[in-house]
Every structure is written in C-alpha cells, then in structure tokens.
Amino acid sequence: MSDTEAEPSEQEVVEAAAEAAENVVFSHLDRSSVEDFDVVATFEDGTLEVDVYVNAPDESDELAEQAVDDAALAARAAVDDLFSGE
C-alpha cells in the first residue's frame, strides 16, 4: 500500500476477516450439519483477534476442528491481503 492510500478501517478489517472465516467453514462443512456458528473478529491497535466457534454434531470432531483452524488462518490471510492492497 502506498503512502497516499488510506489503510483499511477497523470495520473493513473485521468484515473481511469474518467473511473469509465463514467461507472456509462452509467450504469444509455442509450448512445443514452446522447447528451453531459464530465468528468474532476484533481489530484494535493493529492487532487482529479471531475466534471461530462451530457446533456441527453430525460431523467428526477432527473435521470441525480443522474447519475452525482453517477459518482462523483464512481470516488472517484476508486481512493481510487487505493491507497489502490485493
């Protein structure tokens, strides 16, 4: 990002992170198997925190856990892309 470009707002960062996380969760898990899903993303003082919760009792614990881990990684990557101007 050049010096003349404004950095993304906190809201843009949070929205990009949450959207990326949601997309990854539902690329791993069928929507009908997810009973509860929540993404909490905060961006304060240049620090991104992402918490992803999935309750998918019809799926294996390993698959649900992998979906959550991948979602958090995707959220961070989306924010990195946002700051790099991609």
Secondary structure, 3 states (H helix, E strand, C coil): CCCCCCCCCHHHHHHHHHHHHHHHHHHHCCHHHCCEEEEEEEEECCEEEEEEEEECCCCCHHHHHHHHHHHHHHHHHHHHHHHHCC
